[in-house]
């Protein structure tokens, strides 16, 4: 019989980030769990399976392989020697492996307000035992993207507990699963993204202290992931945190440091966001000419965005509308209220309907600018058009309440 390469097994090795040596080690480890002793597998065995030299390995290897890849031997590309050889014994999985996910799911969701979001996103389904593949991590990133969309729609709200719980689960996966280098870095990148989302959720809920800690943790995980985009995001969030706490010079210094990152400068969306936030920081410290240059830099960077290239989910909010809103904040800091009002109106005109949080945010900002210029009737009309009933953001609703009190005073 002609030798036929086992392309299925070869593809599975790539998907699960296995080398020949690491798969052999994993087979031996699982064999010890099943049979009570290692299987004696080596990288040579793996090469022979892939080359087709061995089309049906011994049972002591097949059963661990089935356990590792969670599929029957023939679905791994192996061809039985006859009907008898195809009937492998089926030892039961250890009770701990069967029961543990159920226990974890019971522990995972505790806060009733967050349950609906957690279940809808399916974030309690990430494995914390076994072998993690890139497909598993891709599903994690997809769920984080849906979390970000939830935030853009209605604000932080229950995400404060959901993101924290999901971080704990992914850390359990880091400790309890096996994986290759590529999966490990991608998992750290996912955790960095979750820390950033958690930071924004706490910021939206009026907890700046916890937000700062989470943004710092996001930077640490981004560095472990060796992910320039995640690192730039973390620095950007830390700069924003410094600005919100009144440390404007520090915010400028952090943003400049982020822009020194070559990857940040080369990604037009990230560069545009950083330049826009740099403009706000420079406006706050009174450097108007530098703020104007930074706003121009934000526009030039955004002009380089390829519309056919999808943005990272955390950057989905960065549209021409958001850039107009950020420019308005810079103009407001410089005392240019008329320019700030015009830019805010432009942001509201450009915002898509799905960005409800941003629409409420910039509507409140417009009312604040109108009050600052003595336009009380216009501010009252702006406030009358705000529907914050579905919004879950203490930060924005507190600002709206302040506007209401000013109008009624």
N, C-alpha and C positions, 0 to 999 in steps of 0.2 A: 504493500500500500504506500502511495506517495505521501511524503511528509507534508503536512499542512499547518502553517503557522496559526497559533491561537490568537487571533486578532482581538477577540472579546476580552480575554484575560489581560492582554497587553493594554487595551484601552482602559480597563478597570484600574490597573496599576497607575496610569497617568491621572485618572479622575480622582483617585484617593491619595495621590501624591506618595506612592510607594516606590522605592528602589527595589532591585532584586534582593539586596541584603536586608532591607527593613521588612519586606514581606516575609522572608524566611524567618526573621526574628519573631514576627507577629504569629506566624504559624506555630512556631515552637511554644510560644507563650499560651496560645489558645489550646494547643494539644495537651499541655500540662493541666489546664482546667478540665478538659474532657477525660483524659486517660490517667491523670495523676503523674505523668512523666513527660518530659519534652520529646518532641518528635524527631529530632536530629536533622531538621531541614536546613539546607544551605542555599546560597545564591545559585549554586550549580543546578539544584533541583528546579528552581524557578526558571532559569534559562531554558532548561529542557522542556518544561511545560509550555513556555511561550513559543519555542521553536517548532513544537509539534513532535519532537522526538519521543516524548511521553504524552500520550493522548488521554490516559486515564490513570492518575496517580494512585498510590496506595491509600487505603481508607484513613490511615493515621494522618494523611495530609488533606484528603478531600473534606473530611468533616470539619477541621479547622477553617479551611478555605470557604466552605459554605457558611460557617458562623461569621467569618470576617466580612464577607461581602453580602450576607443576608440573601442568598439565592441558591437554588439547587445546583449541583455540580454541572449538569448539562447546560444550564444557563450561564455557566462560567466558560463555555466553549470546549468542555471536555467531552470526549466520545467514549461511551462504555464499550468494554470488550465483548459483552453479551448481556442477556437479560439478567443473569444472576449477579453480575458485577454492578448493574445499575441499581440494585436494591440495597442501598446502604443502610446500616443500622442508624436509628435516630435516637441518640441519647437525649434526655430532656435537658433543657437549659437549667442552670442553677436557679433555685427559687429566688435568690436575691435579685437576679437580672430580670425575672418576670415581674416581681412585685415593686421594684424600686421606682419605675416611672410613675406608677399610680400614686405612691407615697409623695413623690416630688410634686406631682400635679396638685395634690391636696395642700401641700405646703406653699405652693407657688403664689396662688392668688388668695389674698386675705382681705383686702380693702374692697368693699362692695361697690364703691364708686368707680373703681378701676376695672372691675370684673368684665363689664361689657366690652370695654376697649381691648382688654387682654384676650378675651375669647375671640373677638372679631378679627384680631390680628393673628391669632394662632401662635402667640409667642411662647406658650408653655409646651410646645411640641419639639423644641430643640433638644436633641439627645445629649445626655451627660455621661453616657457610657458607650464603649465601643470605639470604632474607628470613624473619625470625621473626614469627610471628603470635601472637595471644593463645592460640590452640589449642596451639601449641608450649609456651608458658609454663605453661598449665594442666596439660599433661602433666608438666612439671617439678615443679610443686607436688604433683601426685598421687603422683609417685615419692618425694618428700620425706616425704609422709604415710606411705607404706609403710615408709620408713626409721625414722620415729618409732615406728610400731607394732612394728617389729623390736626397737628399743631397749626399749620397755615390756615386751616379752615376755622377752628374755633378757639385756639389758644392752648395753653399748657394744661390747666385743669388736672384731670386724673393721671396725666402722663407723669407727674412727679413720682407716684408710687409704681406705676407700670414700668417705667424705664429703670428705676432702681432695682426692681425685682428681676428684670431681664438681664441687667448687668450681673447680678448674683448668679443667675442661671448660666450665663456664658462663662463666668469664672469657674463654676463647677465643671463645665465642659473642658476648660483648659486643664483642670486638675485631674479629671476622671477619664478623659478620652485619650486615644492615641491619634497622631497626625504627623504629617510631614512639615517641612519648613514653610512651604508656600501657604498651607492651610493655617499654620500658626500665626504668620504675619497678617493674613487676611482676617483672622479672628481678633487679633489685637486692634486692627483697623476698625472692625465693627464695634468693639468695646469703646474705642475712642469716640466714634460717632454717637454711641448711646450716651456716653458721659456728656458730650456736647448738647445733645437733645435734652438730657436731664437738667443740665445747667440752665438752658433756656426755659424749661418748664418751671423750675424753681424761681427764676427771675420773673417770669410772668405771674407767678403766684405770690410775689412780694417777699421772697426770701433770698436777698442778695448774698448773705454770708454763705449759705449752702451752695448757691450758684457758683461763687468764686472757687470753692473747693472742688466742685465737679469739673469746672473748666480746666483747673490745674491737673486733675486726674486725666482729663481728655488729652492734654499735651503729653503726659507720661506714656499713655497707651499708644499715641501716634508715633512717638519716638521708638517704642518697642516694635511697632509695625514697620518702621522705616518708610513711612508713607508721607511724602512731601505735601500732598493735598490735605491730609488730616492734620498735619503739623501746622500748616498755614491757617486752617480753620480754627484750631485751638488758640493760636496766637491772636487771631482776629477777635475771638470771643473774650480773651483775657484783656485785650485793649479796650473793648467795649465795656467790660466790667470796671476797669480802672476809670474810664470816663464817667460812668454812672455813679461812681463813688467820689467824683470830684477830683480825681488825680489825673488832670488833663495832660500835663507834661509827660507823665509816665505812659499814658495812653498813646501819645504821639511816638514816644521812643519804642514801644512795643510794636506798633504798626510799621514803623520804619524797619525794625528788625525782621518782621515778617516779609516785607517787600524785598529784603536783601536775599531771600530764598529764591534761587533761580527758577524753581518750579512754579512758585507763586507768580513771578513776573511773566512767565511764559504762558500760564493759563489765563486767558483774557477775562474770564468771569471772576476768578479769585483776585486778579490784579485790579479789576474795576471796583470790587467791593472794598478792598484794602485802601485804594486811593480815595474812595468816597468817605470812608471812616477816618482816614488821615485828614481829610479836609475839615471834618467836624472838629477833630481834636485841635487842629491848628487855629480854627476859628475861635475855639474856646480859650486859647491862650493869647489871642489878640494878634496873631500873625496872619493878617488878611491876604497879603499877596501870596503867601505860601498856600493858604486855603484855596485861593482861586486857581493856582497851578495844579493843586491836587484834584480839584473838580474837573479841570480840563484833562488831567491824566486819566480820571475815571471814564470820561466820555471816549477818549481815544482807545483805551483798553477795551471798552465794550464794543466799539466799532469793529474790533478784530474777532468778535464772537461769530462762529460759524453756526447759522440757524439749523443746519442739518445735523449738527453734533449735539446730542442730548446732554443736558446739564446733570451733574450729580444731584441726587434728590435733595440734599441739604441746601443746594444753591438754586433750587427751583423758584424761590421767592425773588431772585435777582433778575428783574425785568426792567425795561425802561421806566415803568411806573415806580418801582422801588428806587431806582437811581434818582428820579425826580424828587421822591420823598426824602431821600438822604441829602440831596442838594438843598432842599428846603430847610432841613435842620441846620446845615452849615450857614445858610443865609440868615436864619433866625439868630444863631449865635453871634453873627457879625452885626446884628441890629438892622439888617435889611428886611424889614417885615413885609414890604410890598413884594419883593422878589420871592420871599419865603412863601407868602400866600399864593402867588401865581404858580410856583413850583408844586405846592401841595394840591392845588386844584388840578394841575396837569396829572399828578400821580393818581388822583381819584378817577379822572377821565380814562386813564390807561389801564387801571386795575381790572383783571378778569373777575367774573362773579364768584369763582371758587375761593378767592383770597379774602374771605370774610373778616378774618382777624386784621389783616392789613387795611381793609377798607374802614373798619371801625377806628383803628389806630390813627390813620391820616385824617379821618373826619373830625376826631377829637383835636388833633393838631391844628386843623383849619379853624375850628372854633376858638382855640386858644390864641391863634394869631389874629383873628378878627377882634377878639376882646382886647388884645394888646394895642390895637390901633383904634380903639373906641367904637368899633362897629358892632354895637350890641344887638341891633335888630338882625343883622346878617348872622351873627353868632347864634342867636336864638333859632333862626331858621335852619342853620346847619345842625344844631343839636336835635331839633325836632325830626330831622330826617335820619337820625342814627337809630338803628335797631340792634341793641346789644343783648337781646333776650337769649340768643343761643351762644353767646360768647362766654368763655370760661377763662378769663384773664383778670386777676385782681388788679394788676398794674394798670391796665387800660380803664377798667371800670372806676378805679379810684380817681384817675385823672378826669373822667367824665363827670363824676360826682362833684369834683372841685369846680368844674365849669358851670354846672347847675347852680352851685351855691353862689358863685360870682354873679350869675345872671339874676338871681332872686334877691341879692343883697340890696 
